[in-house]
Amino acid sequence: MASRPLHVAVLLFVFLNEVSFLKLMAKDHDHVVFVNGGGSDSPAPLLDCAGLCGVRCSRHSRPNVCQRACGTCCERCGCVPPGTFGNRDLCGPCYANMTTHANRTKCP
């Protein structure tokens, strides 16, 4: 009979430990980065920037330069427009308005 209070104490300790762990995890969850500022409660999807940029730059005259620029834009903006050219506005102002040091559009 003396072991019953001990079991209850152990279960209570485990329960309180789990609750504090879940609170800590919920606190860390508040720092998730969302695509394009989000507004939704879902975390940013993981993009295959290399694959998407491979398609985007497949017909470019300088594919290596295009891949590098596209990869940077994909990581910063979380988007790569469809097709091999144009459609930059579909990714929003982050992608469409990013410029190089020479003030030329950066994202292909």
VENNOR-V538260 format. One record per residue. N is the residue number from 1. SS is DSSP state (H for helix, E for strand, L for the rest). PHI is phi in degrees with one decimal (NA if undefined). Layout:
n={N/N}
ss={SS/SS}
phi={PHI/PHI}
This chain:
n={1/2/3/4/5/6/7/8/9/10/11/12/13/14/15/16/17/18/19/20/21/22/23/24/25/26/27/28/29/30/31/32/33/34/35/36/37/38/39/40/41/42/43/44/45/46/47/48/49/50/51/52/53/54/55/56/57/58/59/60/61/62/63/64/65/66/67/68/69/70/71/72/73/74/75/76/77/78/79/80/81/82/83/84/85/86/87/88/89/90/91/92/93/94/95/96/97/98/99/100/101/102/103/104/105/106/107/108}
ss={L/H/H/H/H/H/H/H/H/H/H/H/H/H/H/H/H/H/H/H/H/H/H/H/H/H/H/H/H/L/L/L/L/L/H/H/H/L/L/L/L/L/L/L/L/L/L/L/H/H/H/H/H/H/H/H/L/L/L/L/L/L/H/H/H/H/H/H/H/H/H/H/H/H/H/H/H/L/L/L/L/L/L/L/L/L/L/H/H/H/H/L/H/H/H/H/H/L/E/L/L/L/L/L/E/L/L/L}
phi={NA/-69.3/-75.6/-61.9/-61.2/-66.1/-62.4/-63.6/-64.4/-65.2/-62.9/-63.6/-61.9/-62.9/-60.8/-65.0/-64.3/-64.6/-62.1/-66.4/-64.3/-65.0/-63.8/-64.1/-65.3/-65.4/-64.9/-67.2/-65.2/-66.0/-99.9/-72.7/-87.5/-106.8/-67.0/50.8/80.5/69.8/94.9/-109.3/-91.2/-91.7/-69.1/-61.6/-70.9/-79.5/-96.8/-91.1/-58.6/-62.8/-68.0/-64.7/-71.8/-61.1/-69.3/-60.4/-99.5/-63.2/-111.2/-74.7/-69.8/-127.9/-61.1/-67.6/-64.7/-61.6/-61.1/-64.8/-65.6/-63.5/-62.3/-62.9/-64.2/-63.3/-66.2/-74.9/-103.8/70.5/-159.9/-134.7/-67.7/-72.5/87.9/-98.9/-159.2/66.9/61.5/-61.5/-66.1/-66.0/-93.9/89.2/-66.9/-57.2/-75.3/-70.5/-105.2/-68.8/-125.5/-85.4/-63.8/-87.1/64.3/-103.3/-61.7/-88.7/-85.4/-71.2}
